[in-house]
């Protein structure tokens, strides 16, 4: 009986985690040799979200945001994601540390 309850609790936890993941907005960002596509991401303020980052260039890329304390290094052809806790309304700069002159972007929470 205890094993059955444990299995039911695990299943309920998995289902609720899946439902939470489905509710999280996902944004895509491509990095291409110093070009950020798009360079401006508008996200909902006060809501957790995820950015899927793809390096479609031929050189390494690094998503970095000092105010958000996030960074992710990607080799050519690599992809990954970053999860952000709810943000207050405002603008948060990010950049590609390997391409500082051209790789500048902003996340706008509203």
N, CA, C and O atoms as a MOPAC input file, in Angstrom:
PM7 MOZYME 1SCF
protein

 N      0.82800 1    -1.19800 1     0.00000 1
 C      0.00000 1     0.00000 1     0.00000 1
 C      0.86200 1     1.24600 1     0.00000 1
 O      0.54700 1     2.20400 1    -0.70600 1
 N      1.94500 1     1.26300 1     0.77400 1
 C      2.82400 1     2.42500 1     0.84000 1
 C      3.48400 1     2.68000 1    -0.51400 1
 O      3.61600 1     3.82800 1    -0.93900 1
 N      3.90000 1     1.60200 1    -1.19300 1
 C      4.52200 1     1.74800 1    -2.50700 1
 C      3.53900 1     2.34900 1    -3.50000 1
 O      3.92900 1     3.16400 1    -4.33600 1
 N      2.27200 1     1.96100 1    -3.42200 1
 C      1.25000 1     2.50700 1    -4.31900 1
 C      1.05900 1     4.00800 1    -4.08200 1
 O      0.93000 1     4.78300 1    -5.03000 1
 N      1.04400 1     4.40600 1    -2.81600 1
 C      0.89500 1     5.84100 1    -2.49800 1
 C      2.11000 1     6.62900 1    -2.96900 1
 O      1.97900 1     7.74100 1    -3.48000 1
 N      3.28800 1     6.04600 1    -2.79200 1
 C      4.50900 1     6.70900 1    -3.24000 1
 C      4.49300 1     6.88200 1    -4.75900 1
 O      4.85500 1     7.94200 1    -5.27000 1
 N      4.07400 1     5.84400 1    -5.47400 1
 C      3.99200 1     5.93000 1    -6.92900 1
 C      2.98300 1     6.99600 1    -7.35200 1
 O      3.23700 1     7.75600 1    -8.28600 1
 N      1.83900 1     7.05500 1    -6.66800 1
 C      0.82400 1     8.05800 1    -6.98400 1
 C      1.35200 1     9.46700 1    -6.73000 1
 O      1.09800 1    10.38200 1    -7.51400 1
 N      2.08600 1     9.63600 1    -5.63600 1
 C      2.65000 1    10.95700 1    -5.32100 1
 C      3.68700 1    11.35700 1    -6.35900 1
 O      3.73100 1    12.51300 1    -6.78000 1
 N      4.52600 1    10.40700 1    -6.77600 1
 C      5.52600 1    10.71100 1    -7.80500 1
 C      4.86800 1    11.08600 1    -9.12400 1
 O      5.29700 1    12.02500 1    -9.79500 1
 N      3.83700 1    10.36000 1    -9.49000 1
 C      3.12300 1    10.64800 1   -10.72700 1
 C      2.48100 1    12.03100 1   -10.66800 1
 O      2.54200 1    12.78900 1   -11.63600 1
 N      1.87000 1    12.35700 1    -9.54100 1
 C      1.24600 1    13.67400 1    -9.38300 1
 C      2.30000 1    14.77800 1    -9.48600 1
 O      2.05500 1    15.82200 1   -10.09200 1
 N      3.46500 1    14.54400 1    -8.89500 1
 C      4.54800 1    15.53400 1    -8.97000 1
 C      5.04100 1    15.71700 1   -10.38100 1
 O      5.29000 1    16.84200 1   -10.81300 1
 N      5.18700 1    14.62000 1   -11.10900 1
 C      5.62900 1    14.70600 1   -12.50300 1
 C      4.62000 1    15.44400 1   -13.36000 1
 O      4.99500 1    16.26400 1   -14.19800 1
 N      3.35000 1    15.16000 1   -13.15700 1
 C      2.31900 1    15.82600 1   -13.94100 1
 C      2.26800 1    17.31900 1   -13.65200 1
 O      2.11600 1    18.12200 1   -14.57300 1
 N      2.39200 1    17.70200 1   -12.38400 1
 C      2.35100 1    19.13800 1   -12.05900 1
 C      3.60600 1    19.83500 1   -12.56600 1
 O      3.52200 1    20.98400 1   -13.00100 1
 N      4.77200 1    19.18000 1   -12.52700 1
 C      5.99200 1    19.78400 1   -13.07000 1
 C      5.85400 1    19.97200 1   -14.56600 1
 O      6.28400 1    20.99000 1   -15.10900 1
 N      5.26000 1    19.00200 1   -15.23500 1
 C      5.04700 1    19.11400 1   -16.67800 1
 C      4.10000 1    20.26400 1   -16.98900 1
 O      4.32700 1    21.01600 1   -17.93700 1
 N      3.04100 1    20.40700 1   -16.19900 1
 C      2.10000 1    21.50100 1   -16.41500 1
 C      2.77300 1    22.84700 1   -16.20700 1
 O      2.51000 1    23.79100 1   -16.95200 1
 N      3.64800 1    22.94900 1   -15.19200 1
 C      4.36200 1    24.20400 1   -14.95700 1
 C      5.29200 1    24.52600 1   -16.11500 1
 O      5.38100 1    25.68000 1   -16.53600 1
 N      5.98800 1    23.51800 1   -16.63600 1
 C      6.89500 1    23.74400 1   -17.75900 1
 C      6.13300 1    24.20000 1   -18.98500 1
 O      6.62200 1    25.03200 1   -19.74900 1
 N      4.93200 1    23.66100 1   -19.17900 1
 C      4.12700 1    24.05000 1   -20.33000 1
 C      3.66500 1    25.49300 1   -20.23300 1
 O      3.45100 1    26.13900 1   -21.25800 1
 N      3.50500 1    26.01400 1   -19.01700 1
 C      3.03800 1    27.37800 1   -18.83100 1
 C      4.15300 1    28.40000 1   -18.99800 1
 O      3.87600 1    29.59100 1   -19.14200 1
 N      5.40900 1    27.96000 1   -18.98100 1
 C      6.53000 1    28.89200 1   -19.04100 1
 C      6.73600 1    29.35700 1   -20.48500 1
 O      6.95000 1    28.53000 1   -21.37100 1
 N      6.67500 1    30.67900 1   -20.73400 1
 C      6.93500 1    31.16000 1   -22.08900 1
 C      8.37600 1    30.86200 1   -22.49700 1
 O      9.30400 1    30.95900 1   -21.69500 1
 N      8.53200 1    30.50000 1   -23.75600 1
 C      9.85100 1    30.17600 1   -24.30300 1
 C     10.15300 1    31.13300 1   -25.44900 1
 O      9.31800 1    31.35500 1   -26.32600 1
 N     11.35000 1    31.69200 1   -25.42800 1
 C     11.79400 1    32.61100 1   -26.47400 1
 C     13.05300 1    32.02900 1   -27.11200 1
 O     13.85700 1    31.37500 1   -26.44800 1
 N     13.20400 1    32.27200 1   -28.38000 1
 C     14.36800 1    31.74300 1   -29.10600 1
 C     15.30700 1    32.88200 1   -29.46700 1
 O     14.88100 1    33.95200 1   -29.90200 1
 N     16.59100 1    32.62600 1   -29.27600 1
 C     17.63000 1    33.59500 1   -29.61500 1
 C     18.70200 1    32.87200 1   -30.41000 1
 O     19.24600 1    31.86000 1   -29.96800 1
 N     18.99700 1    33.40300 1   -31.58800 1
 C     20.08000 1    32.85900 1   -32.40200 1
 C     21.27300 1    33.80400 1   -32.31900 1
 O     21.12400 1    35.02500 1   -32.35600 1
 N     22.44800 1    33.21700 1   -32.20600 1
 C     23.69000 1    33.99000 1   -32.16500 1
 C     24.52000 1    33.54900 1   -33.36600 1
 O     24.78300 1    32.36300 1   -33.56400 1
 N     24.92500 1    34.54400 1   -34.16400 1
 C     25.64800 1    34.21000 1   -35.39500 1
 C     26.83000 1    35.15400 1   -35.57400 1
 O     26.68700 1    36.23500 1   -36.14700 1
 N     27.97600 1    34.75100 1   -35.09100 1
 C     29.22200 1    35.49600 1   -35.28800 1
 C     29.07100 1    36.98600 1   -34.95900 1
 O     29.48400 1    37.84000 1   -35.74300 1
 N     28.49400 1    37.28700 1   -33.83000 1
 C     28.33700 1    38.66700 1   -33.38500 1
 C     26.99600 1    39.28800 1   -33.69600 1
 O     26.74800 1    40.44200 1   -33.34700 1
 N     26.13500 1    38.54200 1   -34.34300 1
 C     24.78700 1    39.03600 1   -34.65200 1
 C     23.80000 1    38.31600 1   -33.73600 1
 O     23.84200 1    37.09200 1   -33.61800 1
 N     22.92100 1    39.06200 1   -33.09400 1
 C     21.90100 1    38.48500 1   -32.21100 1
 C     20.55700 1    38.57000 1   -32.91300 1
 O     20.14500 1    39.64500 1   -33.34900 1
 N     19.88300 1    37.45300 1   -33.01900 1
 C     18.61800 1    37.40000 1   -33.76800 1
 C     17.53600 1    36.79300 1   -32.88000 1
 O     17.55100 1    35.58000 1   -32.67000 1
 N     16.60200 1    37.57400 1   -32.35100 1
 C     16.52500 1    39.02300 1   -32.42000 1
 C     17.40800 1    39.64700 1   -31.33500 1
 O     17.77500 1    38.97900 1   -30.36800 1
 N     17.74000 1    40.90100 1   -31.49500 1
 C     18.55800 1    41.60000 1   -30.50300 1
 C     17.69900 1    42.15200 1   -29.37000 1
 O     18.22000 1    42.60100 1   -28.35000 1
 N     16.38300 1    42.11500 1   -29.55500 1
 C     15.46200 1    42.62300 1   -28.53800 1
 C     14.40600 1    41.54800 1   -28.26900 1
 O     13.66900 1    41.13900 1   -29.16600 1
 N     14.35200 1    41.10900 1   -27.03100 1
 C     13.36500 1    40.10200 1   -26.63400 1
 C     12.39200 1    40.73900 1   -25.65400 1
 O     12.80000 1    41.27700 1   -24.62500 1
 N     11.12000 1    40.67700 1   -25.97300 1
 C     10.09900 1    41.21900 1   -25.07100 1
 C      9.47900 1    40.04100 1   -24.32900 1
 O      8.92200 1    39.12900 1   -24.94200 1
 N      9.58100 1    40.07200 1   -23.00300 1
 C      9.10600 1    38.96900 1   -22.16400 1
 C      8.06900 1    39.50900 1   -21.17800 1
 O      8.03700 1    40.70800 1   -20.90200 1
 N      7.23200 1    38.63200 1   -20.65400 1
 C      6.24600 1    39.09800 1   -19.67400 1
 C      6.90600 1    39.38800 1   -18.31500 1
 O      7.63500 1    38.55200 1   -17.78100 1
 N      6.64700 1    40.55400 1   -17.77800 1
 C      7.15700 1    40.89000 1   -16.44500 1
 C      6.43200 1    40.03900 1   -15.40700 1
 O      5.25000 1    39.72700 1   -15.54700 1
 N      7.16500 1    39.67700 1   -14.37500 1
 C      6.55800 1    38.94000 1   -13.26400 1
 C      6.26700 1    37.48600 1   -13.55700 1
 O      5.50000 1    36.85400 1   -12.83100 1
 N      6.86500 1    36.93900 1   -14.60900 1
 C      6.61700 1    35.54000 1   -14.94900 1
 C      7.93200 1    34.86000 1   -15.33500 1
 O      8.73100 1    35.41500 1   -16.09000 1
 N      8.14000 1    33.67900 1   -14.81900 1
 C      9.32300 1    32.89200 1   -15.13700 1
 C      9.29600 1    32.56200 1   -16.63400 1
 O      8.23300 1    32.28300 1   -17.18900 1
 N     10.45500 1    32.59300 1   -17.28100 1
 C     10.50000 1    32.27300 1   -18.70800 1
 C     11.81800 1    31.60300 1   -19.06200 1
 O     12.75100 1    31.55500 1   -18.26000 1
 N     11.86800 1    31.09000 1   -20.27900 1
 C     13.04900 1    30.37500 1   -20.75600 1
 C     13.47100 1    30.95800 1   -22.09800 1
 O     12.63100 1    31.28900 1   -22.93500 1
 N     14.77900 1    31.07800 1   -22.29300 1
 C     15.32500 1    31.46900 1   -23.59100 1
 C     16.13800 1    30.29700 1   -24.11500 1
 O     17.07300 1    29.82700 1   -23.46700 1
 N     15.76600 1    29.83800 1   -25.29400 1
 C     16.53400 1    28.80500 1   -25.97900 1
 C     17.54600 1    29.51600 1   -26.86600 1
 O     17.17400 1    30.30900 1   -27.73100 1
 N     18.81200 1    29.23300 1   -26.65100 1
 C     19.89600 1    29.93100 1   -27.35100 1
 C     20.56700 1    28.95900 1   -28.30800 1
 O     20.92300 1    27.84100 1   -27.93600 1
 N     20.73400 1    29.40700 1   -29.55500 1
 C     21.39200 1    28.58800 1   -30.57700 1
 C     22.53800 1    29.38100 1   -31.19000 1
 O     22.36600 1    30.53500 1   -31.58000 1
 N     23.67700 1    28.77100 1   -31.27000 1
 C     24.79600 1    29.40700 1   -31.96500 1
 C     24.81900 1    28.85100 1   -33.38100 1
 O     25.24200 1    27.71900 1   -33.61700 1
 N     24.35200 1    29.67500 1   -34.32000 1
 C     24.30600 1    29.23200 1   -35.71800 1
 C     25.49900 1    29.76600 1   -36.50200 1
 O     25.55600 1    29.64900 1   -37.72700 1
 N     26.45100 1    30.35400 1   -35.78000 1
 C     27.63400 1    30.90500 1   -36.43800 1
 C     28.76600 1    29.90100 1   -36.53000 1
 O     28.62500 1    28.72700 1   -36.18700 1
 N     29.90000 1    30.41000 1   -37.00900 1
 C     31.08300 1    29.56600 1   -37.18200 1
 C     32.12700 1    29.80200 1   -36.10300 1
 O     33.18500 1    29.17200 1   -36.10600 1
 N     31.82600 1    30.72700 1   -35.16100 1
 C     32.74700 1    31.02800 1   -34.06500 1
 C     32.01200 1    30.82900 1   -32.73500 1
 O     30.78100 1    30.79600 1   -32.71400 1
 N     32.74600 1    30.69500 1   -31.62700 1
 C     32.06800 1    30.55500 1   -30.32800 1
 C     31.22000 1    31.78500 1   -30.00000 1
 O     31.47700 1    32.88200 1   -30.49500 1
 N     30.22500 1    31.58400 1   -29.17200 1
 C     29.36500 1    32.67800 1   -28.72700 1
 C     29.13900 1    32.52100 1   -27.23100 1
 O     29.19200 1    31.41700 1   -26.68800 1
 N     28.88500 1    33.65300 1   -26.57600 1
 C     28.56900 1    33.59800 1   -25.14900 1
 C     27.45100 1    34.57000 1   -24.84000 1
 O     27.61700 1    35.78400 1   -24.95500 1
 N     26.32100 1    34.03300 1   -24.45100 1
 C     25.23800 1    34.87400 1   -23.93400 1
 C     25.64000 1    35.27700 1   -22.53600 1
 O     25.93000 1    34.42600 1   -21.69600 1
 N     25.65700 1    36.58700 1   -22.28100 1
 C     25.97000 1    37.03900 1   -20.92900 1
 C     25.13800 1    38.26400 1   -20.58900 1
 O     24.97800 1    39.17300 1   -21.40400 1
 N     24.61500 1    38.27100 1   -19.38200 1
 C     23.89000 1    39.42600 1   -18.85600 1
 C     24.38100 1    39.68200 1   -17.43800 1
 O     24.15200 1    38.88200 1   -16.53100 1
 N     25.04800 1    40.79000 1   -17.26800 1
 C     25.55200 1    41.15400 1   -15.94100 1
 C     24.40800 1    41.44000 1   -14.97600 1
 O     24.42400 1    40.92100 1   -13.86000 1
 N     23.40300 1    42.25300 1   -15.36100 1
 C     22.33900 1    42.53700 1   -14.37900 1
 C     21.52000 1    41.30100 1   -14.00900 1
 O     20.98700 1    41.21600 1   -12.90300 1
 N     21.42000 1    40.35100 1   -14.92700 1
 C     20.63200 1    39.15100 1   -14.63900 1
 C     21.49700 1    38.00200 1   -14.13200 1
 O     20.98700 1    36.93900 1   -13.77700 1
 N     22.79700 1    38.22300 1   -14.10100 1
 C     23.75600 1    37.21500 1   -13.61800 1
 C     23.58600 1    35.86800 1   -14.33200 1
 O     23.47800 1    34.81300 1   -13.70700 1
 N     23.56700 1    35.94900 1   -15.65600 1
 C     23.42900 1    34.74100 1   -16.47600 1
 C     24.52300 1    34.72000 1   -17.52400 1
 O     24.89200 1    35.75900 1   -18.07200 1
 N     25.03100 1    33.55200 1   -17.79500 1
 C     25.95300 1    33.39400 1   -18.90600 1
 C     25.91200 1    31.96100 1   -19.39800 1
 O     25.66500 1    31.01700 1   -18.64800 1
 N     26.16800 1    31.83900 1   -20.70000 1
 C     26.15800 1    30.51300 1   -21.32600 1
 C     27.07600 1    30.57000 1   -22.53100 1
 O     26.87200 1    31.38200 1   -23.43400 1
 N     28.07900 1    29.71800 1   -22.54900 1
 C     29.02000 1    29.65000 1   -23.66000 1
 C     28.58200 1    28.52800 1   -24.60000 1
 O     28.25100 1    27.42300 1   -24.17100 1
 N     28.59000 1    28.84700 1   -25.89000 1
 C     28.17000 1    27.88200 1   -26.89800 1
 C     29.20600 1    27.79300 1   -28.00800 1
 O     29.63300 1    28.81300 1   -28.55000 1
 N     29.60500 1    26.59000 1   -28.34000 1
 C     30.46200 1    26.39000 1   -29.49700 1
 C     29.63400 1    26.50700 1   -30.76700 1
 O     28.40400 1    26.52500 1   -30.71700 1
 N     30.30600 1    26.58600 1   -31.89100 1
 C     29.57000 1    26.64800 1   -33.17000 1
 C     28.62600 1    25.45900 1   -33.31900 1
 O     29.02600 1    24.31100 1   -33.12900 1
 N     27.38200 1    25.74100 1   -33.65700 1
 C     26.38100 1    24.69400 1   -33.85100 1
 C     25.71500 1    24.20600 1   -32.57400 1
 O     24.81500 1    23.36700 1   -32.63400 1
 N     26.13400 1    24.70900 1   -31.42700 1
 C     25.56900 1    24.23800 1   -30.15300 1
 C     24.30000 1    25.00400 1   -29.79900 1
 O     24.08300 1    26.12200 1   -30.26500 1
 N     23.47500 1    24.39000 1   -28.97400 1
 C     22.29000 1    25.06700 1   -28.45800 1
 C     22.06000 1    24.65200 1   -27.01600 1
 O     22.44300 1    23.56200 1   -26.59100 1
 N     21.42600 1    25.55000 1   -26.27700 1
 C     21.14900 1    25.30400 1   -24.87300 1
 C     19.99600 1    26.22500 1   -24.46100 1
 O     19.33800 1    26.82200 1   -25.31200 1
 N     19.76600 1    26.33100 1   -23.19100 1
 C     18.69800 1    27.22000 1   -22.72300 1
 C     19.06300 1    27.82200 1   -21.37600 1
 O     19.92100 1    27.31500 1   -20.65400 1
 N     18.38800 1    28.91500 1   -21.06100 1
 C     18.53800 1    29.59200 1   -19.76900 1
 C     17.13600 1    29.83000 1   -19.22400 1
 O     16.23500 1    30.21200 1   -19.97100 1
 N     16.95000 1    29.61000 1   -17.94400 1
 C     15.66800 1    29.87200 1   -17.28900 1
 C     15.82700 1    31.11000 1   -16.42400 1
 O     16.78500 1    31.23400 1   -15.66100 1
 N     14.88100 1    32.01600 1   -16.55300 1
 C     14.92700 1    33.28600 1   -15.82700 1
 C     13.79100 1    33.33800 1   -14.81600 1
 O     12.65800 1    32.96600 1   -15.12100 1
 N     14.09800 1    33.79300 1   -13.63200 1
 C     13.07800 1    34.01900 1   -12.61800 1
 C     12.27200 1    35.26400 1   -13.01800 1
 O     12.74500 1    36.06300 1   -13.82700 1
 N     11.08600 1    35.43800 1   -12.47400 1
 C     10.27500 1    36.60100 1   -12.84800 1
 C     11.05400 1    37.92000 1   -12.68500 1
 O     11.73800 1    38.14600 1   -11.68700 1
 N     10.91900 1    38.77600 1   -13.70800 1
 C     11.61600 1    40.06600 1   -13.70500 1
 C     10.63800 1    41.19900 1   -13.44100 1
 O      9.46700 1    41.13000 1   -13.81200 1
 N     11.13900 1    42.23500 1   -12.79700 1
 C     10.36900 1    43.47000 1   -12.66500 1
 C     10.35400 1    44.14200 1   -14.03600 1
 O     11.27400 1    43.93900 1   -14.82800 1
 N      9.32700 1    44.93700 1   -14.32900 1
 C      9.31400 1    45.64000 1   -15.61200 1
 C     10.59700 1    46.45700 1   -15.77900 1
 O     11.08500 1    47.08800 1   -14.84200 1
 N     11.12000 1    46.42000 1   -16.99700 1
 C     12.34500 1    47.16900 1   -17.26700 1
 C     13.13200 1    46.53900 1   -18.39300 1
 O     12.69900 1    45.57700 1   -19.02700 1
 N     14.31700 1    47.11600 1   -18.62800 1
 C     15.18400 1    46.62100 1   -19.68600 1
 C     16.45800 1    46.05500 1   -19.05800 1
 O     17.02900 1    46.63800 1   -18.13600 1
 N     16.88400 1    44.91300 1   -19.57800 1
 C     18.05000 1    44.20700 1   -19.05500 1
 C     18.97100 1    43.87900 1   -20.23100 1
 O     18.61000 1    43.10300 1   -21.11600 1
 N     20.14600 1    44.47000 1   -20.23100 1
 C     21.07600 1    44.27600 1   -21.33900 1
 C     21.72300 1    42.89900 1   -21.27400 1
 O     21.94000 1    42.33800 1   -20.20000 1
 N     22.02500 1    42.37100 1   -22.46200 1
 C     22.83100 1    41.16500 1   -22.57300 1
 C     23.76400 1    41.34100 1   -23.76600 1
 O     23.57400 1    42.24200 1   -24.58200 1
 N     24.75800 1    40.49000 1   -23.86100 1
 C     25.72400 1    40.63200 1   -24.94100 1
 C     26.39300 1    39.29600 1   -25.23200 1
 O     26.31700 1    38.34300 1   -24.45700 1
 N     27.04900 1    39.27400 1   -26.38000 1
 C     27.87900 1    38.12700 1   -26.76500 1
 C     29.30800 1    38.52100 1   -26.43400 1
 O     29.89800 1    39.35300 1   -27.12300 1
 N     29.86600 1    37.93600 1   -25.39300 1
 C     31.18800 1    38.35200 1   -24.92300 1
 C     32.28800 1    38.08800 1   -25.95400 1
 O     33.34200 1    38.72100 1   -25.90100 1
 N     32.06400 1    37.18100 1   -26.87300 1
 C     33.05700 1    36.93200 1   -27.91900 1
 C     32.97200 1    37.96800 1   -29.04500 1
 O     33.87600 1    38.06300 1   -29.87400 1
 N     31.89600 1    38.73300 1   -29.07000 1
 C     31.69800 1    39.71800 1   -30.13600 1
 C     31.11300 1    40.99700 1   -29.52600 1
 O     29.97400 1    41.37000 1   -29.80900 1
 N     31.89800 1    41.64700 1   -28.69900 1
 C     31.39200 1    42.79500 1   -27.93600 1
 C     30.96200 1    43.98000 1   -28.80600 1
 O     30.03300 1    44.70200 1   -28.44300 1
 N     31.62100 1    44.18700 1   -29.94200 1
 C     31.29000 1    45.36500 1   -30.75900 1
 C     29.89500 1    45.27100 1   -31.37600 1
 O     29.19100 1    46.27500 1   -31.47500 1
 N     29.50400 1    44.09600 1   -31.78100 1
 C     28.22400 1    43.97200 1   -32.49300 1
 C     27.18100 1    43.16000 1   -31.72900 1
 O     25.98800 1    43.30600 1   -31.99400 1
 N     27.58100 1    42.34000 1   -30.82300 1
 C     26.65100 1    41.44100 1   -30.14200 1
 C     26.03400 1    42.05600 1   -28.90300 1
 O     26.32800 1    41.63200 1   -27.78600 1
 N     25.18100 1    43.05100 1   -29.08700 1
 C     24.52200 1    43.73100 1   -27.97100 1
 C     23.00800 1    43.54400 1   -28.08400 1
 O     22.43200 1    43.74700 1   -29.15300 1
 N     22.37500 1    43.16200 1   -26.99100 1
 C     20.93300 1    42.95800 1   -27.02000 1
 C     20.27900 1    43.41200 1   -25.73200 1
 O     20.94700 1    43.82400 1   -24.78300 1
 N     18.96100 1    43.32800 1   -25.71900 1
 C     18.22400 1    43.74700 1   -24.52900 1
 C     16.99800 1    42.85100 1   -24.34900 1
 O     16.32100 1    42.48500 1   -25.31000 1
 N     16.74200 1    42.51500 1   -23.10300 1
 C     15.50400 1    41.83000 1   -22.72700 1
 C     14.60600 1    42.89500 1   -22.11300 1
 O     14.98800 1    43.57400 1   -21.16000 1
 N     13.41900 1    43.03000 1   -22.66800 1
 C     12.46200 1    44.01700 1   -22.16700 1
 C     11.34900 1    43.25900 1   -21.45900 1
 O     10.63000 1    42.47400 1   -22.07700 1
 N     11.21000 1    43.49800 1   -20.16600 1
 C     10.13600 1    42.87000 1   -19.38900 1
 C      9.00600 1    43.87700 1   -19.24700 1
 O      9.19100 1    44.96500 1   -18.70100 1
 N      7.82200 1    43.49900 1   -19.74900 1
 C      6.65300 1    44.37200 1   -19.57000 1
 C      5.37800 1    43.58600 1   -19.38000 1
 O      4.30900 1    44.17400 1   -19.21700 1

